[in-house]
Amino acid sequence: MSVSLAYMLYPSGGFLFLFLGALVFALYAQFRVSSAYSKNVQVPSRGGITGREAAEAVMAQAGITDVTIEEIPGHLTDHYDPFNKRLSLSSENYRGTSLAAIGVAAHESGHAIQHKIGYAMLNFRMALVPATRVVSGVLPFVILASWFLVSGIHSLYLLDLAIVCYAVLTLFQLITLPVEFDASRRAKVQLVSLGILGPDEMPGVNETLNAAALTYLAAFISALLNLLYLLSRRR
């Protein structure tokens, strides 16, 4: 007897508890990020330099002169674009002088350093970006189509397509972990070695960046659970 794809795509039994656990962890990670950032954005650095200045100093130390730094709107929208060599900082981190602002700015500069030295994991993640964009666009249509294909071989084709999509997303999230952890490590080292922050100021930076790392871990766990569940249903 054939089974509908819609049924296959939604968890039941033991997997349901795992998904609930992953959801709780994701919510906890978001809470930690919000709490840590809100706390440390209120703590000014002794040096009084801005996030932009910190990013410039970290990249200059690494000999990076071809990356532009721009201010963008939004809350914690900071990111490094390796394709256009652009480091974007949200206004509160671009102009802010807090421990959180400097920590986030230095973290993004860590990605620029990775790009310059050819860090393998960053290159791997960059190579996966086009495929990730494609599957992220396809997956909603796969889920939508699952409600109309009740049974038969076509529903199995869609299930296989969903498995491929989640396999790509899981691999992308897995590669993201060492990329983000390494960027934070580089940021912390540079902030102290350049004298931007004192060792006694680093706990605030550590708290902020470590909390942010939990969100990447949560994203990986979620993608992995979806992939494992679909594989179990396919069998």
C-alpha positions in Angstrom: 0.0 0.0 0.0 1.4 3.4 -1.0 1.8 6.1 1.6 1.2 9.8 1.0 4.2 12.2 0.9 2.3 14.6 3.1 2.3 11.9 5.8 6.0 11.2 5.3 7.0 14.8 5.6 5.6 15.3 9.1 7.1 13.6 12.1 5.4 11.2 14.4 6.3 9.0 17.4 9.9 9.3 18.6 10.9 11.7 16.0 8.2 14.1 17.2 9.9 14.3 20.5 13.3 14.9 18.9 11.8 17.7 16.8 10.3 19.3 19.9 13.6 19.1 21.6 15.3 20.7 18.6 12.7 23.5 18.7 13.3 24.1 22.4 17.0 24.2 21.8 16.6 26.7 18.9 14.4 28.9 21.0 17.0 28.7 23.8 19.8 29.7 21.4 17.9 32.7 20.2 17.2 33.7 23.8 20.9 33.4 24.6 21.9 35.5 21.7 19.4 38.2 22.5 20.2 38.2 26.2 24.0 38.2 25.7 24.0 40.9 23.1 21.5 43.1 25.0 23.7 42.8 28.0 27.1 43.5 26.4 25.9 46.2 24.0 25.4 48.3 27.1 29.0 47.8 28.2 31.3 50.4 26.5 34.9 49.4 25.7 37.7 51.3 27.4 39.3 52.2 24.1 36.1 53.7 22.8 36.7 52.7 19.2 33.7 51.8 17.0 32.9 48.4 15.5 33.9 49.8 12.1 37.3 50.9 13.4 37.8 47.5 15.1 37.0 45.7 11.8 39.4 48.0 9.9 42.2 47.3 12.4 41.8 43.5 12.4 41.8 43.4 8.6 44.7 45.8 8.3 46.7 43.6 10.6 46.0 40.7 8.2 47.0 42.8 5.2 43.5 43.1 3.8 43.0 46.3 1.9 40.4 45.3 -0.7 37.3 44.7 1.5 34.8 47.5 1.9 32.9 48.1 5.1 29.4 49.3 4.9 26.6 50.2 7.3 23.3 48.4 6.9 19.9 48.6 8.6 18.5 45.9 10.9 19.3 44.2 14.1 22.2 41.7 14.0 22.2 41.7 10.2 26.0 41.7 10.2 27.7 39.5 7.6 30.7 39.1 5.3 30.1 38.7 1.6 33.1 36.8 0.2 31.8 37.1 -3.4 31.8 40.9 -3.4 34.4 41.3 -0.6 32.1 43.4 1.4 31.8 43.5 5.2 28.3 44.7 6.3 27.7 45.8 9.9 24.3 46.8 11.4 24.2 50.4 12.5 24.4 49.6 16.2 27.7 47.6 15.6 29.1 49.9 12.9 28.9 53.0 15.1 28.8 51.4 18.5 31.7 51.2 20.9 30.4 48.4 23.1 32.0 45.0 23.8 29.2 43.4 21.7 29.7 45.7 18.8 33.4 45.3 18.7 33.1 41.5 19.1 30.6 41.1 16.3 32.6 43.4 14.0 35.8 41.5 14.7 34.0 38.2 14.1 33.0 39.3 10.6 36.6 40.4 10.0 37.6 36.9 10.9 35.7 35.7 7.8 37.6 38.2 5.7 40.8 36.7 7.0 39.6 33.2 6.2 38.9 34.4 2.7 42.3 36.0 2.3 44.2 32.9 3.4 42.0 30.5 1.5 40.5 28.7 4.5 39.3 25.4 3.1 36.0 25.3 5.0 35.0 28.8 3.9 35.8 27.9 0.3 33.7 24.7 0.6 30.8 26.7 2.0 31.1 29.3 -0.8 31.0 26.4 -3.3 27.8 25.1 -1.7 26.0 28.5 -1.8 24.5 28.2 -5.3 23.1 24.7 -4.6 21.8 25.9 -1.2 19.9 28.7 -2.8 18.4 26.4 -5.3 17.2 23.8 -2.8 15.9 26.5 -0.4 13.7 27.7 -3.3 12.6 24.3 -4.3 11.8 22.8 -0.9 8.6 24.9 -0.2 7.1 23.7 -3.5 8.0 20.1 -2.6 6.1 20.4 0.7 3.2 22.2 -1.0 3.0 19.5 -3.7 3.0 16.8 -1.1 -0.6 17.8 -0.1 -1.9 17.1 -3.6 -0.1 13.9 -4.4 -1.7 11.5 -2.0 0.0 8.4 -3.1 1.8 6.6 -5.9 5.2 6.8 -7.5 5.1 10.5 -8.0 5.0 11.1 -4.2 8.1 8.9 -3.8 9.9 11.0 -6.4 9.0 14.1 -4.4 10.2 12.4 -1.2 13.5 11.7 -2.9 13.7 15.3 -4.0 13.0 16.4 -0.4 15.8 14.1 0.8 18.3 15.7 -1.6 17.2 19.2 -0.6 17.8 18.4 3.1 21.0 16.6 2.4 22.4 19.8 0.8 21.1 22.0 3.6 22.5 19.7 6.3 25.9 19.6 4.6 25.9 23.4 4.4 25.0 23.8 8.0 27.6 21.3 9.0 30.3 23.2 7.1 29.1 26.5 8.6 30.0 25.3 12.1 33.8 25.2 11.8 33.7 28.4 9.6 31.9 30.3 12.4 33.9 28.9 15.3 37.2 29.7 13.5 36.1 33.2 12.7 35.3 33.8 16.4 38.6 32.3 17.4 40.5 34.6 15.1 38.5 37.6 16.3 39.3 37.0 19.9 43.0 36.6 19.3 43.2 39.8 17.2 41.3 41.9 19.7 43.7 41.2 22.5 46.9 41.2 20.4 46.1 44.5 18.8 45.2 46.1 22.2 41.7 46.9 21.0 40.3 45.2 24.2 42.0 44.2 27.4 41.9 40.6 28.6 39.5 41.6 31.3 37.0 42.9 28.7 37.1 39.6 26.7 34.4 37.8 28.8 31.8 40.1 27.3 32.9 39.3 23.8 33.2 35.6 24.6 29.6 35.6 26.0 28.3 37.3 22.9 30.1 35.2 20.3 29.6 31.9 22.1 25.8 32.6 22.3 25.8 33.3 18.5 27.5 30.0 17.9 24.5 28.1 19.5 22.2 29.4 16.7 24.4 27.8 14.1 24.4 24.5 16.0 20.6 24.7 16.3 20.3 25.2 12.6 22.5 22.1 11.9 20.6 19.9 14.3 17.2 20.9 12.8 18.4 20.2 9.2 20.0 16.9 10.3 16.8 15.7 12.1 14.7 16.5 9.0 17.1 14.5 6.8 17.2 11.5 9.1 13.5 11.5 9.4 12.9 11.6 5.7 15.5 8.8 5.2 13.7 6.7 7.8 10.3 7.3 6.0 11.9 6.4 2.6 13.0 3.0 4.0 
